[in-house]
Protein backbone atom coordinates (compact mmCIF):
# COMPACT_ATOMS: atom_id res chain seq x y z
CA UNK A 1 0.00 0.00 0.00
CA UNK A 2 1.48 3.41 -0.90
CA UNK A 3 2.72 5.49 2.01
CA UNK A 4 0.52 8.47 1.13
CA UNK A 5 -2.54 6.21 1.37
CA UNK A 6 -1.40 4.86 4.74
CA UNK A 7 -0.83 8.43 5.95
CA UNK A 8 -4.31 9.45 4.78
CA UNK A 9 -5.90 6.41 6.44
CA UNK A 10 -4.07 7.15 9.70
CA UNK A 11 -5.16 10.78 9.57
CA UNK A 12 -8.81 9.78 9.01
CA UNK A 13 -8.59 7.09 11.68
CA UNK A 14 -7.06 9.31 14.35
CA UNK A 15 -9.24 12.34 13.60
CA UNK A 16 -12.44 10.25 13.52
CA UNK A 17 -11.38 8.45 16.70
CA UNK A 18 -10.74 11.74 18.51
CA UNK A 19 -14.12 13.10 17.40
CA UNK A 20 -15.93 9.86 18.31
CA UNK A 21 -14.40 9.49 21.78
CA UNK A 22 -14.54 13.22 22.52
CA UNK A 23 -18.13 13.53 21.33
CA UNK A 24 -19.22 10.51 23.31
CA UNK A 25 -17.43 11.77 26.42
CA UNK A 26 -18.99 15.25 26.20
CA UNK A 27 -22.43 13.72 25.62
CA UNK A 28 -22.32 11.27 28.50
CA UNK A 29 -20.50 13.37 31.05
CA UNK A 30 -22.04 16.80 30.38
CA UNK A 31 -24.80 17.04 27.79
CA UNK A 32 -27.12 14.25 28.94
CA UNK A 33 -26.90 15.28 32.63
CA UNK A 34 -27.52 18.93 31.69
CA UNK A 35 -30.57 17.98 29.60
CA UNK A 36 -31.89 15.87 32.48
CA UNK A 37 -31.32 18.74 34.89
CA UNK A 38 -33.19 21.15 32.62
CA UNK A 39 -36.38 19.10 32.93
CA UNK A 40 -38.96 19.69 30.19
CA UNK A 41 -36.82 22.45 28.65
CA UNK A 42 -34.14 19.82 27.97
CA UNK A 43 -36.46 18.16 25.50
CA UNK A 44 -36.19 21.16 23.17
CA UNK A 45 -32.40 20.91 23.26
CA UNK A 46 -32.51 17.18 22.51
CA UNK A 47 -34.93 17.74 19.62
CA UNK A 48 -32.59 20.35 18.21
CA UNK A 49 -29.58 18.03 18.52
CA UNK A 50 -31.28 14.90 17.20
CA UNK A 51 -33.77 16.14 14.64
CA UNK A 52 -32.30 19.42 13.39
CA UNK A 53 -28.55 19.01 13.91
CA UNK A 54 -28.71 15.25 13.18
CA UNK A 55 -26.12 14.48 15.85
CA UNK A 56 -26.72 10.69 15.94
CA UNK A 57 -26.25 10.39 12.17
CA UNK A 58 -23.07 12.48 12.27
CA UNK A 59 -21.64 10.48 15.19
CA UNK A 60 -22.49 7.27 13.31
CA UNK A 61 -20.71 8.55 10.18
CA UNK A 62 -17.64 9.45 12.24
CA UNK A 63 -17.76 6.05 13.91
CA UNK A 64 -17.98 4.37 10.49
CA UNK A 65 -15.01 6.33 9.13
CA UNK A 66 -13.01 5.34 12.19
CA UNK A 67 -13.87 1.65 11.96
CA UNK A 68 -13.36 1.35 8.19
CA UNK A 69 -10.06 3.24 8.17
CA UNK A 70 -8.94 1.20 11.19
CA UNK A 71 -9.83 -2.03 9.42
CA UNK A 72 -7.79 -1.02 6.37
CA UNK A 73 -4.82 -0.07 8.56
CA UNK A 74 -5.13 -3.31 10.53
CA UNK A 75 -5.17 -5.36 7.31
CA UNK A 76 -2.09 -3.51 6.06
CA UNK A 77 -0.15 -3.71 9.36
CA UNK A 78 -0.93 -7.39 9.83
CA UNK A 79 0.08 -8.30 6.29
CA UNK A 80 -3.45 -9.42 5.51
CA UNK A 81 -4.56 -10.60 8.96
CA UNK A 82 -1.59 -12.95 9.48
CA UNK A 83 -1.89 -14.79 12.80
CA UNK A 84 1.85 -14.39 13.50
CA UNK A 85 1.49 -10.58 13.55
CA UNK A 86 -1.70 -10.73 15.61
CA UNK A 87 0.09 -12.91 18.19
CA UNK A 88 2.94 -10.40 18.63
CA UNK A 89 2.57 -8.05 21.62
CA UNK A 90 1.88 -4.99 19.47
CA UNK A 91 -0.47 -6.92 17.17
CA UNK A 92 -2.33 -8.34 20.15
CA UNK A 93 -2.66 -4.86 21.67
CA UNK A 94 -3.98 -3.41 18.39
CA UNK A 95 -6.37 -6.36 18.23
CA UNK A 96 -7.55 -5.71 21.78
CA UNK A 97 -8.08 -2.02 20.98
CA UNK A 98 -10.05 -2.93 17.87
CA UNK A 99 -12.13 -5.39 19.88
CA UNK A 100 -13.00 -2.68 22.42
CA UNK A 101 -13.96 -0.24 19.65
CA UNK A 102 -16.08 -2.85 17.85
CA UNK A 103 -17.69 -3.82 21.16
CA UNK A 104 -18.63 -0.17 21.62
CA UNK A 105 -20.21 -0.11 18.15
CA UNK A 106 -22.19 -3.29 18.84
CA UNK A 107 -23.19 -2.09 22.30
CA UNK A 108 -24.39 1.22 20.84
CA UNK A 109 -26.43 -0.48 18.14
CA UNK A 110 -28.03 -2.99 20.49
CA UNK A 111 -28.61 -0.86 23.60
CA UNK A 112 -28.11 2.85 22.91
CA UNK A 113 -29.90 3.25 19.59
CA UNK A 114 -33.30 1.95 20.79
CA UNK A 115 -33.20 4.28 23.80
CA UNK A 116 -32.37 7.29 21.61
CA UNK A 117 -35.17 6.37 19.21
CA UNK A 118 -37.66 6.03 22.07
CA UNK A 119 -36.53 9.36 23.54
CA UNK A 120 -37.20 10.92 20.14
CA UNK A 121 -40.72 9.47 20.00
CA UNK A 122 -41.62 10.48 23.54
CA UNK A 123 -40.05 13.89 22.99
CA UNK A 124 -42.10 14.41 19.83
CA UNK A 125 -45.27 13.53 21.72
CA UNK A 126 -44.32 15.88 24.53
CA UNK A 127 -43.52 18.61 22.00
CA UNK A 128 -47.19 18.62 21.00
CA UNK A 129 -48.17 19.87 24.45
CA UNK A 130 -47.32 19.67 28.12
CA UNK A 131 -46.13 16.20 29.14
CA UNK A 132 -48.48 13.86 30.88
CA UNK A 133 -47.19 12.38 34.14
CA UNK A 134 -46.61 9.09 32.27
CA UNK A 135 -44.60 10.83 29.54
CA UNK A 136 -42.53 12.75 32.07
CA UNK A 137 -41.86 9.58 34.04
CA UNK A 138 -40.88 7.62 30.92
CA UNK A 139 -38.60 10.41 29.71
CA UNK A 140 -36.85 10.56 33.09
CA UNK A 141 -36.35 6.78 33.04
CA UNK A 142 -35.08 6.84 29.45
CA UNK A 143 -32.62 9.65 30.18
CA UNK A 144 -31.31 7.73 33.18
CA UNK A 145 -30.90 4.63 31.05
CA UNK A 146 -29.16 6.68 28.36
CA UNK A 147 -26.63 7.88 30.92
CA UNK A 148 -25.92 4.39 32.25
CA UNK A 149 -25.60 2.87 28.78
CA UNK A 150 -23.42 5.77 27.71
CA UNK A 151 -20.99 5.17 30.57
CA UNK A 152 -20.35 1.61 29.38
CA UNK A 153 -19.77 2.89 25.86
CA UNK A 154 -17.34 5.52 27.16
CA UNK A 155 -15.32 2.92 29.05
CA UNK A 156 -15.11 0.72 25.95
CA UNK A 157 -13.93 3.68 23.87
CA UNK A 158 -11.41 4.80 26.47
CA UNK A 159 -9.98 1.28 26.66
CA UNK A 160 -9.79 1.17 22.85
CA UNK A 161 -8.01 4.53 22.81
CA UNK A 162 -5.45 3.51 25.41
CA UNK A 163 -4.74 0.21 23.63
CA UNK A 164 -4.28 1.97 20.29
CA UNK A 165 -2.06 4.63 21.86
CA UNK A 166 0.38 2.15 23.42
CA UNK A 167 0.25 -0.72 20.89
CA UNK A 168 3.38 0.31 18.97
CA UNK A 169 5.40 0.36 22.17
CA UNK A 170 4.60 -3.00 23.71
N, C-alpha and C positions, 0 to 999 in steps of 0.2 A: 504494500500500500504506500503511495507517495507520502512523503513527510508533510507536505502542505495539507493533505487531506487528514492526516493524523492530528496535525495542529488544529485544524478547523473543528474536528470532532471533539478534541479535548476542550477547546474553547466553548463549544455548545454545551458539552457535558457539564463542565464546571459552572458556567453561567446559569444553566437551567437548574442545576443542583442547588446553587446558592439561592436562587429565587424560590424554588420549591420549599427548601428547608426554612428559609427566612419567612416566607409567606405563611407557611403552616405554623411556625412558632408565634408570629405576631397574631394570627387568628386565634389560636388556642389560648395563649397566655394573656392577651389584651382585648382583642375585638369581641370574642364571644362573651367574656365576663362583663365587658362594658355594655353590650347589647342587653344582656340579662339584667344588669343593674338599672338600665334605663326603663325597664318595664314595657308598657305598650308602645312607647315612643321608639324603642329599639326595633320594633317590627318594621318601621319605615326605613330605618337604616339597612336592615337585612334585605328588604325588598329592593332597595337601591343597589346594593352590592350584588345580589343574585340575579335579579331580573333586568336591571338597566345596565349595570357595569359588567355583567356576565362573569363574575369572579370564578365560579366553579369551572366553567368551560376554559377559562384562561389558565387556571391552575392545572387542569387536566392536560391542556396542550403543553405546558411547561414540563409536567411530569412525563408525558410521552416523549418529548424531545430528549429529556434526560435519560430515560430508559433505553430508547433506540440508539442514541449516540454511545451510551455506555455498553450496550450489547456489541456494537461494531468495534469499539475499542477493546473489549474483552476478547472478541474473536481474533482480532489482530494480535494482541499481546500474548494470547495463549497458543498462537500458531494454528488456529482452527480448532480450539477446544481440546487441545492435547492433554490427556490426563497427567502426564509428567509435569507440565507447567502448573496445572491446578493443584498438584500435590506439594509443590514447593511452598515455603512459608509465605512469600509475597503473593503467589497465585491463590493460595488458600485464603489469605486475608482479603484479597480482591473479591474472591468468591463469597466470602462471608458478608462483605459489604453489599454486594449485589443481592444476596439473599435477603438481607435486612430491607433494602430498598424495594425489592419485589414483594416482600411480605407487607410492607406499608401500602403498596398499590393494591394488593389483594384485600387487605384489611379495609382500606378506604372504599373499595367497590362493594364489599359485602356488608359492611356495617355503617360506614359514614354516609354513603350516597343515599340510602333509603331514609335516613334521619333528615338529611338536608331537603330531600324531596317532600317529606311530610311537613317539615317546617314551612316550606313554600306554599303548600296547599292550605295549611291552617292559617298562615299569614295572609294569604289572599282572601280567605273567608273573613278574617278579622278586619281586613282593610275595607270591607264593605260596610262596616259599622262597628260599634263598640263590641268588644269580645264578650261572649257569654262566659259564665264561670267555668264551664266545661272547656271552652277554647283556651281560656287563660291558663287553666290547670294543665291542659295538654301541652301548650307552648312552653310552660315552665319545665315540665318533665322532659320535653324534647331538647330544650336548650341545655339542661343538665346532662342528658345523655350525650349530646354533641360534645360537650366539654370533656367528659370521661373518655369517649371514643378518641377524641382528638389527642388526648395525652398519650395514649398508646401509640398512635401514629407518629407523634413527635419523638417518642423514645426510639421507635424503629428507625426513623430518619436520622436522628442523632448518632445512633450506633452505626448506621451505614456511612455517615459522614466521617466519623472517627476511623472506621476501618479503611475507607478509601484514602484518607489523609496519611495514614501510617504504612499502608501496604508496601510501598516501594522500599521501606526501610527495615522491614523485618526479615 
